[in-house]
Every structure is written in C-alpha cells, then in structure tokens.
C-alpha cells in the first residue's frame, strides 16, 4: 500500500559492467574462470547497482540480477534435470511477419549467448545456497545505505517451462508442477531474507505469440491457468503481500503486433496469489490498456504497478509525462494500491545492448521524480 506516496520500482535486470559481462560469457562458454574473482566482482557490482538505484530515487530496489546470465535461464545452474539439447531459436509470430526485424533481434550477442537446455531428467534443487548468496549481498548493500525496501526476481514455473523443452515428464502439467516444487526453495529463501519475491511470468502473455502460438485462445487460457496453479503451489508458504508478479509480452525490439490483449488474460492473472501485479503500460502496444482495466476493474485486494517508462528506447521520459501517466492510472484504481514501474527489464540477458547504461539511470531518475510529482497532486 502506498500510504500517501507513489512507490517506484522496476522489473529486475539492469546493465552489468562490461568486465562482468565478459566473465559471465566465459562461464557460459565453458572457459575456466576464477570463482573467487567472479564472486567478488558480482558482490561489487551489486553494491554499486543498489547505490545507483537509491541515488536515482527508486523506492523498491534489487540487485539488478548481477549474478544471473538471464532472468530465466539461470535456473539450469541451480536445478538438476536440465542436460538436454539447448534451444537455438525460439518462435515469435511477430518476427515471422517481419523477418528483417527478426535478424536484428535474434542476432543480438546477449540473446545468442543464452542457453536453455531441455529437461531430460528429474528436477530437484541442487544449489539451494545460490539464492541465499544473492540475498546476503542485496541485503548488505541496501542496509549499508539505510534502505529497507528490496525485492528479488525469480523465474516462475511457467516461464521455465516456456524456455526449457520437456523431454522427461509425461505431461506438461507434471513438468510445470515439478519445476514449481523445486523453485519453491528459492522463493522461500528470498522471502526469509525479508525481500519481496517477484515472479517473472512472460509465459502468461508473451507465450501467446511464441511457444503457444499454435494454440487457440481457449487452449492458451487453459495453459496459463495451469501455470498459475503451479505458481500458487510454489508460493503457498509466502504471504500474498510479500509477493509480486511481472506480466510481460517480451522485452525485445520487435513489432509486437501479435501481443495478446490484456483483456483476454487478466481474469486468469488475478487468480495468482501475489498481491502486486506489474505489467506493461508505457510502450506503443500497451499504453492504451489503462482504459481496458478502467472498464474491467481491479480487484480490491490487488496492487497494480503499470510501466510508466519503457526500457527499449534511449528517450528519457519527462518527469511530467511520468506523472501524467501515473495520475491516469490513479483513476483506474485506488491510488493507495498503485505503484509506478518499468515495462520490463533493461538487460534481460547478460550483454544485451538495447540502451545506453547511463540512460537507464536517467530514466529511473525520471521515474522517481514523476512519482513524486504525481503523489503531491493525487494526495493533496
């Protein structure tokens, strides 16, 4: 709840330092790396990135996903069962329509470096300390600056099943629930550290024009309903107010002309346990959907965090524009149940270079400034 302010946050990934990118690419390529040196570089990067977020005025901060090669594929190093053949290219229906856009998107070095091997064995948590290590570093960096409001993102069961093909479990439902039970330990480790747990859920929206593009809308709705059941199973021991989920149509500079309308899925999304839902609200394909939610309504037990800046452009949003967007959303729901966010992450795969890293923090500063302007007007 906002309590007279509009809290600001983002959705997870922030630009990694160039030398850390090279180290993590080396790890991914199987090149020997001094583990102590890597751990120390990650720790320093987390400390720096937390300081940059706080300096920008962001309310709820994280570790920028400094330790992860990607927001979803990192799980292959924390769970057993993923030793099958890695997917080389994913299907995106909008990129089929515009092949020159596809070449630009898919040839980005950060995306080329990701690895998503298929599941070919039973899934279990094999590195339960990884999430705890992340949290130790995040808590240390935040508390050193007197900052208490932190979150940490984690791959949802549904998005893991989206990117990693299943070659072991008899059904997709069995597969996604196996992921859920294994990932439960990571979610609980984040919560135990006192942070908000963010579940990243591109499967609920992006999945419509990618892995599940051949399904009918009714079949897709059933697919994501199953994914949400698995998610709720995985977070059953965590209070709803300590959970948030990120609904995403894919953070890549494509046409997005096949994005599923939020109206086709939001009723199912509301059934997820997390109290707070983050979703795209600033980019040209989804900025209009404030009107959709104004018509459909927002459940009284939910907090919404629409994107009011977007991560694909070097344009720095004017704080006044940010404030206007927030004020419009304050007409959709009780402003006490409203946060201001970013459409998606700024560097969802290590080495993604869609935007100038310095611009990222200028955009976050504009986000925080716009939230302050809007709060003064809304709660005057």
C-alpha positions as CSV (number, residue, x, y, z in Angstrom):
1,X,0.0,0.0,0.0
2,X,1.3,3.5,-0.9
3,X,0.3,5.4,2.3
4,X,0.2,8.8,0.7
5,X,3.1,8.2,-1.7
6,X,3.5,6.5,-5.1
7,X,6.3,4.0,-4.7
8,X,8.6,3.4,-7.7
9,X,10.3,0.3,-8.7
10,X,11.5,-1.6,-11.9
11,X,11.2,-5.2,-13.1
12,X,14.6,-6.7,-12.4
13,X,17.5,-6.6,-14.8
14,X,19.9,-3.7,-15.0
15,X,23.0,-3.3,-17.2
16,X,26.0,-5.3,-16.0
17,X,29.5,-3.8,-16.0
18,X,31.5,-4.7,-19.2
19,X,34.1,-6.7,-17.3
20,X,31.4,-8.7,-15.5
21,X,29.7,-9.4,-18.9
22,X,32.9,-10.9,-20.2
23,X,33.4,-13.1,-17.1
24,X,29.8,-14.4,-17.3
25,X,30.1,-15.0,-21.0
26,X,33.3,-17.0,-20.3
27,X,31.4,-19.1,-17.8
28,X,28.7,-19.8,-20.3
29,X,31.2,-20.8,-22.9
30,X,32.9,-23.3,-20.5
31,X,36.1,-21.2,-20.2
32,X,37.7,-21.6,-16.7
33,X,37.1,-18.6,-14.5
34,X,38.5,-17.9,-11.0
35,X,35.3,-18.4,-9.0
36,X,36.5,-16.2,-6.1
37,X,37.2,-13.4,-8.5
38,X,33.8,-13.8,-10.1
39,X,32.0,-13.8,-6.8
40,X,33.9,-10.7,-5.7
41,X,33.1,-8.9,-9.0
42,X,29.4,-9.8,-8.6
43,X,29.4,-8.6,-5.0
44,X,30.9,-5.3,-6.0
45,X,28.5,-4.9,-8.9
46,X,25.5,-5.5,-6.6
47,X,26.8,-2.9,-4.2
48,X,27.2,-0.4,-7.0
49,X,23.9,-1.1,-8.7
50,X,22.0,-0.8,-5.4
51,X,23.6,2.6,-4.8
52,X,22.7,3.8,-8.2
53,X,19.1,2.9,-7.8
54,X,18.9,4.6,-4.4
55,X,20.6,7.7,-5.8
56,X,18.0,7.8,-8.7
57,X,15.3,7.9,-6.1
58,X,13.8,4.4,-6.8
59,X,11.7,3.2,-3.8
60,X,11.9,-0.6,-4.1
61,X,15.3,-1.7,-5.3
62,X,17.0,-5.0,-6.2
63,X,20.4,-6.5,-7.1
64,X,20.0,-5.8,-10.8
65,X,20.2,-9.6,-11.4
66,X,24.0,-9.2,-11.4
67,X,24.6,-12.9,-10.6
68,X,22.3,-14.2,-13.3
69,X,23.1,-14.8,-17.0
70,X,19.4,-14.3,-17.8
71,X,16.2,-13.8,-15.9
72,X,15.0,-17.3,-16.7
73,X,17.9,-19.5,-18.0
74,X,19.9,-19.1,-14.7
75,X,17.8,-22.0,-13.3
76,X,19.8,-24.5,-15.3
77,X,22.7,-24.0,-12.9
78,X,20.5,-24.3,-9.8
79,X,18.3,-27.2,-10.7
80,X,19.0,-30.8,-11.8
81,X,17.4,-32.3,-14.8
82,X,18.5,-29.8,-17.5
83,X,21.1,-31.6,-19.6
84,X,19.3,-32.0,-22.9
85,X,19.8,-30.2,-26.1
86,X,19.6,-26.4,-25.9
87,X,17.1,-24.4,-27.9
88,X,18.8,-22.3,-30.6
89,X,16.0,-20.2,-31.9
90,X,12.5,-19.5,-30.4
91,X,9.4,-18.8,-32.4
92,X,7.9,-15.3,-32.2
93,X,5.0,-14.8,-34.5
94,X,5.6,-11.1,-34.9
95,X,9.1,-11.7,-36.1
96,X,7.8,-14.2,-38.7
97,X,5.8,-11.3,-40.1
98,X,8.8,-9.0,-40.2
99,X,12.0,-11.0,-41.0
100,X,14.3,-8.0,-41.1
101,X,13.3,-7.2,-37.5
102,X,13.9,-10.8,-36.6
103,X,17.5,-10.6,-37.8
104,X,18.2,-7.6,-35.7
105,X,16.5,-9.1,-32.6
106,X,17.9,-12.6,-32.7
107,X,21.4,-11.7,-33.6
108,X,21.9,-9.6,-30.5
109,X,25.0,-11.1,-28.8
110,X,23.3,-11.2,-25.4
111,X,20.5,-13.4,-26.8
112,X,22.9,-15.5,-28.8
113,X,24.8,-16.3,-25.6
114,X,21.8,-17.6,-23.6
115,X,21.5,-21.3,-23.1
116,X,18.3,-23.2,-22.3
117,X,18.9,-27.0,-22.4
118,X,15.9,-29.3,-22.4
119,X,14.7,-31.1,-19.3
120,X,15.8,-34.8,-19.6
121,X,15.7,-35.9,-16.0
122,X,14.0,-35.4,-12.7
123,X,14.1,-31.8,-11.4
124,X,15.4,-31.0,-8.0
125,X,17.1,-28.1,-6.3
126,X,20.9,-28.8,-6.4
127,X,22.2,-25.3,-5.3
128,X,19.9,-24.1,-2.5
129,X,22.6,-21.6,-1.4
130,X,22.6,-19.6,-4.7
131,X,19.5,-17.6,-3.8
132,X,20.7,-17.1,-0.2
133,X,24.0,-15.8,-1.5
134,X,22.2,-13.3,-3.7
135,X,20.1,-12.1,-0.8
136,X,23.1,-11.7,1.5
137,X,24.7,-9.4,-1.0
138,X,21.5,-7.4,-1.7
139,X,20.6,-7.0,2.0
140,X,24.1,-5.9,2.8
141,X,24.2,-3.3,0.1
142,X,20.8,-1.9,0.9
143,X,21.2,-1.8,4.7
144,X,24.6,-0.1,4.3
145,X,22.7,2.8,2.8
146,X,19.9,2.7,5.3
147,X,17.4,1.3,2.7
148,X,14.9,-1.4,3.7
149,X,12.6,-1.8,0.7
150,X,14.0,-4.5,-1.5
151,X,12.8,-7.1,-4.0
152,X,14.4,-10.0,-5.8
153,X,13.2,-11.5,-9.0
154,X,12.9,-15.2,-9.8
155,X,11.8,-17.3,-12.7
156,X,8.2,-18.5,-12.4
157,X,7.5,-22.2,-13.0
158,X,5.6,-21.2,-16.2
159,X,8.5,-19.3,-17.8
160,X,10.9,-22.1,-17.1
161,X,8.6,-24.5,-18.9
162,X,8.3,-22.0,-21.7
163,X,12.0,-21.8,-22.4
164,X,13.2,-25.3,-21.5
165,X,11.7,-28.0,-23.6
166,X,10.3,-31.1,-21.7
167,X,11.8,-34.4,-22.7
168,X,11.3,-36.2,-19.5
169,X,7.9,-35.7,-17.8
170,X,4.8,-37.4,-19.2
171,X,2.6,-34.3,-19.3
172,X,3.2,-30.5,-19.4
173,X,1.2,-30.2,-16.2
174,X,3.5,-32.7,-14.4
175,X,6.5,-30.8,-15.8
176,X,5.4,-27.4,-14.6
177,X,4.5,-28.6,-11.1
178,X,7.9,-30.3,-10.8
179,X,9.5,-27.0,-11.6
180,X,7.3,-25.3,-9.1
181,X,8.2,-27.6,-6.2
182,X,11.9,-27.3,-7.0
183,X,11.8,-23.5,-7.3
184,X,9.8,-23.2,-4.1
185,X,13.1,-23.3,-2.2
186,X,14.4,-20.2,-4.0
187,X,11.2,-18.2,-3.5
188,X,11.2,-19.0,0.2
189,X,14.9,-18.1,0.6
190,X,14.1,-14.6,-0.9
191,X,11.2,-14.2,1.5
192,X,13.1,-15.3,4.5
193,X,15.6,-12.6,3.8
194,X,12.9,-10.0,4.2
195,X,12.6,-9.1,0.5
196,X,9.6,-9.0,-1.8
197,X,9.6,-12.0,-4.1
198,X,9.0,-11.1,-7.8
199,X,7.8,-14.0,-10.0
200,X,8.7,-13.3,-13.7
201,X,5.8,-14.5,-15.8
202,X,6.3,-13.8,-19.6
203,X,4.6,-17.2,-20.2
204,X,1.3,-15.6,-19.3
205,X,1.5,-13.0,-22.1
206,X,4.5,-13.5,-24.4
207,X,3.7,-17.2,-24.5
208,X,0.7,-16.5,-26.7
209,X,2.8,-15.4,-29.7
210,X,5.8,-17.6,-29.0
211,X,5.7,-21.2,-27.6
212,X,1.9,-21.4,-27.6
213,X,1.2,-19.6,-30.9
214,X,-0.4,-22.7,-32.4
215,X,-2.9,-22.9,-29.6
216,X,-6.4,-21.5,-29.7
217,X,-7.2,-18.7,-27.3
218,X,-9.2,-21.1,-25.2
219,X,-6.2,-23.6,-25.1
220,X,-3.8,-20.8,-24.2
221,X,-6.0,-19.7,-21.4
222,X,-6.0,-23.2,-20.0
223,X,-2.2,-23.4,-20.4
224,X,-1.7,-20.2,-18.3
225,X,-4.3,-21.3,-15.8
226,X,-2.2,-24.4,-15.2
227,X,0.9,-22.3,-14.9
228,X,-0.8,-20.1,-12.3
229,X,-1.9,-23.1,-10.3
230,X,1.7,-24.3,-10.3
231,X,2.9,-20.8,-9.2
232,X,0.4,-20.7,-6.4
233,X,1.6,-24.1,-5.3
234,X,5.2,-22.9,-5.2
235,X,4.5,-19.8,-3.1
236,X,2.0,-21.4,-0.7
237,X,4.1,-20.6,2.3
238,X,4.7,-17.0,1.5
239,X,2.2,-14.2,2.4
240,X,0.5,-12.6,-0.7
241,X,1.7,-9.1,0.4
242,X,5.3,-10.3,0.1
243,X,4.8,-11.5,-3.5
244,X,4.6,-9.7,-6.8
245,X,4.5,-10.9,-10.4
246,X,5.6,-9.4,-13.6
247,X,3.3,-9.9,-16.6
248,X,5.3,-9.5,-19.8
249,X,4.8,-9.6,-23.6
250,X,8.6,-9.9,-24.3
251,X,11.3,-7.4,-23.9
252,X,12.7,-7.3,-27.4
253,X,12.5,-4.6,-30.1
254,X,10.1,-6.4,-32.3
255,X,6.8,-5.3,-33.9
256,X,4.7,-7.0,-31.2
257,X,1.7,-6.9,-33.5
258,X,0.6,-10.4,-32.2
259,X,0.6,-9.5,-28.5
260,X,-2.4,-10.9,-26.7
261,X,-4.7,-8.2,-25.4
262,X,-4.6,-7.9,-21.6
263,X,-8.4,-8.3,-21.7
264,X,-8.0,-11.9,-22.9
265,X,-5.9,-12.9,-19.9
266,X,-6.3,-10.6,-16.9
267,X,-9.2,-12.5,-15.3
268,X,-6.8,-15.5,-15.0
269,X,-3.9,-13.4,-13.9
270,X,-6.0,-12.0,-11.0
271,X,-6.2,-15.6,-9.7
272,X,-2.5,-15.7,-8.9
273,X,-1.6,-15.3,-5.2
274,X,0.9,-12.4,-5.5
275,X,-0.8,-9.2,-4.2
276,X,1.1,-6.9,-6.7
277,X,1.0,-7.3,-10.5
278,X,3.5,-5.5,-12.7
279,X,2.6,-5.1,-16.4
280,X,3.5,-3.1,-19.5
281,X,1.8,0.3,-19.7
282,X,4.2,2.7,-21.5
283,X,5.2,1.1,-24.8
284,X,3.2,1.8,-28.0
285,X,1.5,-1.6,-28.0
286,X,0.1,-1.5,-24.5
287,X,-0.1,2.2,-23.4
288,X,-3.8,2.2,-24.2
289,X,-4.7,-0.6,-21.9
290,X,-5.3,1.6,-18.9
291,X,-8.7,2.2,-20.4
292,X,-9.3,-1.6,-20.6
293,X,-8.6,-2.0,-16.9
294,X,-10.6,1.1,-16.1
295,X,-13.6,-0.7,-17.7
296,X,-12.9,-4.2,-16.3
297,X,-11.8,-3.0,-12.8
298,X,-9.0,-4.0,-10.5
299,X,-9.8,-6.4,-7.6
300,X,-9.7,-4.6,-4.2
301,X,-7.1,-7.0,-2.8
302,X,-4.6,-6.3,-5.7
303,X,-1.9,-3.6,-6.1
304,X,-1.0,-2.7,-9.6
305,X,2.3,-1.5,-10.9
306,X,2.0,-0.4,-14.6
307,X,5.0,0.5,-16.6
308,X,5.2,4.3,-16.9
309,X,8.6,4.3,-18.6
310,X,9.9,1.7,-21.1
311,X,13.3,0.0,-21.4
312,X,13.7,-0.2,-25.2
313,X,14.4,3.5,-26.1
314,X,17.1,6.0,-25.3
315,X,14.5,8.6,-25.0
316,X,14.4,9.8,-21.3
317,X,10.8,10.2,-20.3
318,X,10.0,13.7,-19.0
319,X,9.0,13.5,-15.3
320,X,5.8,15.4,-16.1
321,X,4.8,12.7,-18.6
322,X,5.5,10.1,-16.0
323,X,3.3,12.0,-13.5
324,X,0.5,12.3,-16.0
325,X,0.6,8.6,-16.7
326,X,0.5,7.8,-13.0
327,X,-2.4,10.2,-12.5
328,X,-4.3,8.4,-15.3
329,X,-3.7,5.1,-13.5
330,X,-4.9,6.6,-10.3
331,X,-8.3,6.9,-11.9
332,X,-8.3,3.2,-12.7
333,X,-7.7,2.0,-9.1
334,X,-7.4,3.4,-5.6
335,X,-4.0,5.4,-5.6
336,X,-3.2,3.7,-2.3
337,X,-2.9,0.5,-4.3
338,X,-0.8,1.9,-7.1
339,X,3.0,1.7,-7.8
340,X,5.0,3.1,-10.7
341,X,7.2,0.8,-12.7
342,X,9.0,0.0,-15.9
343,X,7.6,-2.1,-18.7
344,X,10.3,-4.7,-18.4
345,X,14.0,-5.2,-17.6
346,X,16.8,-3.2,-19.1
347,X,19.1,-6.1,-19.7
348,X,17.2,-9.4,-19.6
349,X,20.2,-11.3,-20.9
350,X,23.8,-10.6,-20.0
351,X,25.3,-8.4,-22.7
352,X,22.0,-7.1,-24.2
353,X,22.8,-3.7,-25.6
354,X,19.5,-2.1,-26.4
355,X,20.1,1.0,-24.4
356,X,22.9,3.2,-23.1
357,X,23.6,2.1,-19.5
358,X,23.9,5.7,-18.4
359,X,20.5,6.5,-19.9
360,X,19.0,3.7,-17.8
361,X,19.6,5.6,-14.5
362,X,18.5,8.8,-16.0
363,X,15.2,7.1,-16.9
364,X,14.9,5.7,-13.4
365,X,15.5,9.2,-12.0
366,X,12.7,10.5,-14.2
367,X,10.5,7.7,-12.9
368,X,11.1,8.6,-9.3
369,X,10.7,12.3,-10.0
370,X,7.4,11.7,-11.8
371,X,6.1,9.5,-9.0
372,X,6.8,12.3,-6.5
373,X,5.1,14.9,-8.7
374,X,2.0,12.7,-9.1
375,X,1.8,11.9,-5.4
376,X,1.8,15.5,-4.5
377,X,-1.1,16.1,-6.8
378,X,-3.0,12.9,-6.0
379,X,-2.8,13.1,-2.3
380,X,-3.0,16.9,-2.0
